[in-house]
Amino acid sequence: MAPKTTGIHLMEHYNQLNVYPEVAPALTNLAQQYRLAILSNANPELLQKAVAHNKIGDHLEAIISVDPLRQFKPVPSVYQLPVSHWKVSKAAVLFVSSNTWDIAGAKSFGLSVAWVVRGNKQEENLGYSPDLKVKDLKELAVQLSNNKEQ
């Protein structure tokens, strides 16, 4: 029998989750051509700890939390955060997620989206389809590189 875990104790473990093996090398590759950021419903402290734990901060230009808005994805104003942060058009942002609800939220806001389909995930019919489907971030880097060459 396992001991009871409090919510606080559980969150301590969340800070120590490891990224998928291909993430750091893929971010290294992507960061050579693109400005990268995290856009998350998580609070800034948790995001900073997760980024530090996984040693991926050097690849990121920004870590954007919804905390200042006091609203969460898929509220449209959340997807405006990277657009405002970089002072770019929606067309300049590629939103990447493995969550279909997040893909639908970003797409409905007007962003281009890439869905990372890990495992046997099925696409939900949420009214919005991704612009690109990849199995992981390594494939994303390859696809984006191929698209630039064409």
DRENPADO-248268 format. One record per residue (C-alpha): x, y, z. Coordinates in steps of 0.2 Angstrom, whole numbers, plus 5000, padded with zeros to 4 digits. Layout:
residues N
XYZ
...
This chain:
residues 150
500050005000
500750174995
500650325007
499450465004
500050604994
499550784997
499250904982
500750994987
501850844987
501150794970
501650964963
503450944969
503450784958
502750884944
504251004944
505350854941
504450784926
505650744911
505350804894
505250674880
507050614874
506950704857
506450874865
508150954869
508950914853
507450964843
507351134852
509251154849
508851134830
507251234830
508051384840
509351404826
507851464814
506451514826
506051614841
505351484854
504251504869
503151404881
501351464883
500551374897
499151374910
500451334923
501051474935
502751554931
503651474946
503151294941
503651334923
505351404928
505751244939
505251134925
506251224912
507751224924
507551034928
507550994910
508951114905
508051184890
508051374895
509451414883
508251364869
506851474874
506651664871
505051674882
504151574895
502351644895
501051604908
499251644909
499451704927
499351894923
497651864913
496851754927
496051664912
496551494905
496651414888
495651394877
495051574881
495551674865
496551804875
497751674880
498351644862
498551834860
499951824873
501351774861
500751884848
500852034860
502451974867
503351974851
502352114843
501952004827
500451954817
499551794821
500151734805
501951734812
501551614826
501551424824
500751354840
501251174844
500351064856
499950884859
498250924866
496850924853
495851054864
497351174864
497551154845
495751194842
495851344854
497351414845
496651374828
495051464832
496051614837
496851614820
498551544824
499351414813
499551254823
500551094823
499850944833
501150824841
500250654840
501150554853
500650374854
498950324847
497950484850
496450504840
495950674833
494450744841
493150824830
493250994838
492851094823
494651144819
496051034811
497951064813
498951134799
500251004802
500350834811
501950764818
502450614829
503650714839
504750874840
506150804830
504850774815
504250944818
506051014815
506250914800
504550964792
504851144795
506551134788
505851044772
504451174771
505751314771
506751234757
505251224745
